Amino acid sequence: MKKISLFIAVTTALLFASCKNEQNGTTNSNKETVTIIHDLDTVAVPMNPQRIVVLDYSELEDLDYIGAKVVGIPKSGIPSHLKKYEEDSSIEDLGNVVEINIEKINELQPDLIIIGGRLKESYPQLSKIAPTILTHWDSKDHLKALKKNLDDLGEIFNKKEELNKAYNEITTKANRIKAEAEKSDKKALVVMHNKGKMSAYGSGSRFGLIHDALGVKEAVSNLGVHLHGSSVSNEFVMEKNPDILFVVDRSDAIGDKGLNKNDFENPLIKSTNAYKNGKIVYLNSSIWYLSGGGITSINMMMDEIENAIK
């Protein structure tokens, strides 16, 4: 009788543990997986994950495109075109794209975590919670990086056809803009404003899409590919005299005091061809600085450049 009672007790305990694990989303051992190779690791990711934490806005765009549901995102500083996620109370706020709440992520019990380059250092912690993949980024070839990210999502969610279609539409659009840009002799300079200071970016940089994929000629070559750009002055801009001056305002993108156009367009800047021809173009900073790698943002970025070179 004691043996029977013991058997019943053990069986009940195992059944309870099994049910608890199912509730916690930890019984994925029999679920089909796909192998994803990213810059930090090789990971087995469950097919069609249901509890996704995405900590990169470009990937949030792509998940939105295929209708995938997410359970947690960094809501602080989210770009305006993704505001519906900020307003959705069923989605947990996990901080911002630089500082995230690891404890909250753990409580969400995700079956997939997607991060961007700003959170590389958090990978060891996050990968202990759930399979974690790093968004691919290549400043020398933005469209190639996009293709890699879309291919990965296509494998995970069985959405290859839809995502290939989106990519092909983007490359067709990029080639059309590039053909127009190459007909023009106008040269452009890209600068980023940050707390009153200015950095310049060229081919191969974080904003190199303008020159590399879209074919806009550089007013200054060999600026380097430093993440934070090459520090420049108003005198530098005046001397290089770009026909188009693209401006990204980092301060505004991260919620600090934004650029004052009256101060920025000082006498030195006003002496440039860009100012004289009405071609100082203030880009959508939240797109260019905070997202800039997904289906939606790349389309928006290309639209801005196409309008500027007309």
ChimeraX attribute file (.defattr): number of C-alpha atoms within 10 A of each C-alpha:
attribute: neighborCount
match mode: 1-to-1
recipient: residues
	/A:1	6
	/A:2	7
	/A:3	8
	/A:4	9
	/A:5	10
	/A:6	11
	/A:7	12
	/A:8	12
	/A:9	12
	/A:10	12
	/A:11	12
	/A:12	12
	/A:13	12
	/A:14	12
	/A:15	12
	/A:16	12
	/A:17	12
	/A:18	14
	/A:19	13
	/A:20	13
	/A:21	13
	/A:22	12
	/A:23	11
	/A:24	13
	/A:25	15
	/A:26	14
	/A:27	13
	/A:28	12
	/A:29	8
	/A:30	7
	/A:31	11
	/A:32	12
	/A:33	17
	/A:34	15
	/A:35	14
	/A:36	19
	/A:37	14
	/A:38	16
	/A:39	12
	/A:40	13
	/A:41	12
	/A:42	13
	/A:43	16
	/A:44	15
	/A:45	22
	/A:46	20
	/A:47	18
	/A:48	20
	/A:49	18
	/A:50	15
	/A:51	18
	/A:52	22
	/A:53	27
	/A:54	25
	/A:55	28
	/A:56	27
	/A:57	26
	/A:58	25
	/A:59	25
	/A:60	23
	/A:61	20
	/A:62	22
	/A:63	20
	/A:64	16
	/A:65	15
	/A:66	15
	/A:67	9
	/A:68	15
	/A:69	15
	/A:70	22
	/A:71	18
	/A:72	23
	/A:73	26
	/A:74	24
	/A:75	21
	/A:76	15
	/A:77	16
	/A:78	23
	/A:79	20
	/A:80	11
	/A:81	12
	/A:82	15
	/A:83	12
	/A:84	10
	/A:85	22
	/A:86	19
	/A:87	10
	/A:88	10
	/A:89	9
	/A:90	11
	/A:91	17
	/A:92	19
	/A:93	20
	/A:94	21
	/A:95	18
	/A:96	17
	/A:97	23
	/A:98	14
	/A:99	14
	/A:100	17
	/A:101	12
	/A:102	14
	/A:103	10
	/A:104	14
	/A:105	21
	/A:106	14
	/A:107	10
	/A:108	17
	/A:109	18
	/A:110	24
	/A:111	21
	/A:112	23
	/A:113	25
	/A:114	23
	/A:115	23
	/A:116	21
	/A:117	17
	/A:118	13
	/A:119	17
	/A:120	15
	/A:121	9
	/A:122	15
	/A:123	19
	/A:124	11
	/A:125	12
	/A:126	21
	/A:127	16
	/A:128	10
	/A:129	19
	/A:130	20
	/A:131	18
	/A:132	28
	/A:133	26
	/A:134	24
	/A:135	23
	/A:136	22
	/A:137	19
	/A:138	14
	/A:139	18
	/A:140	18
	/A:141	17
	/A:142	23
	/A:143	22
	/A:144	15
	/A:145	18
	/A:146	24
	/A:147	18
	/A:148	15
	/A:149	22
	/A:150	26
	/A:151	19
	/A:152	23
	/A:153	21
	/A:154	17
	/A:155	17
	/A:156	21
	/A:157	16
	/A:158	15
	/A:159	16
	/A:160	16
	/A:161	11
	/A:162	13
	/A:163	22
	/A:164	15
	/A:165	10
	/A:166	17
	/A:167	19
	/A:168	12
	/A:169	13
	/A:170	19
	/A:171	14
	/A:172	11
	/A:173	16
	/A:174	22
	/A:175	14
	/A:176	14
	/A:177	23
	/A:178	19
	/A:179	13
	/A:180	15
	/A:181	22
	/A:182	13
	/A:183	10
	/A:184	13
	/A:185	10
	/A:186	17
	/A:187	20
	/A:188	25
	/A:189	26
	/A:190	25
	/A:191	24
	/A:192	25
	/A:193	19
	/A:194	19
	/A:195	13
	/A:196	14
	/A:197	13
	/A:198	20
	/A:199	18
	/A:200	26
	/A:201	28
	/A:202	28
	/A:203	26
	/A:204	21
	/A:205	24
	/A:206	23
	/A:207	25
	/A:208	22
	/A:209	25
	/A:210	29
	/A:211	21
	/A:212	21
	/A:213	19
	/A:214	23
	/A:215	22
	/A:216	29
	/A:217	22
	/A:218	23
	/A:219	18
	/A:220	18
	/A:221	11
	/A:222	10
	/A:223	17
	/A:224	14
	/A:225	19
	/A:226	13
	/A:227	11
	/A:228	13
	/A:229	20
	/A:230	16
	/A:231	14
	/A:232	15
	/A:233	13
	/A:234	15
	/A:235	11
	/A:236	13
	/A:237	20
	/A:238	17
	/A:239	13
	/A:240	15
	/A:241	22
	/A:242	24
	/A:243	24
	/A:244	27
	/A:245	24
	/A:246	22
	/A:247	21
	/A:248	25
	/A:249	25
	/A:250	21
	/A:251	19
	/A:252	18
	/A:253	21
	/A:254	19
	/A:255	11
	/A:256	12
	/A:257	14
	/A:258	16
	/A:259	19
	/A:260	9
	/A:261	9
	/A:262	7
	/A:263	10
	/A:264	15
	/A:265	14
	/A:266	11
	/A:267	11
	/A:268	17
	/A:269	23
	/A:270	14
	/A:271	15
	/A:272	21
	/A:273	19
	/A:274	23
	/A:275	19
	/A:276	13
	/A:277	10
	/A:278	12
	/A:279	18
	/A:280	23
	/A:281	18
	/A:282	14
	/A:283	19
	/A:284	18
	/A:285	21
	/A:286	23
	/A:287	24
	/A:288	20
	/A:289	21
	/A:290	19
	/A:291	22
	/A:292	24
	/A:293	28
	/A:294	25
	/A:295	23
	/A:296	21
	/A:297	23
	/A:298	22
	/A:299	16
	/A:300	16
	/A:301	18
	/A:302	19
	/A:303	14
	/A:304	15
	/A:305	19
	/A:306	20
	/A:307	10
	/A:308	16
	/A:309	17
	/A:310	9
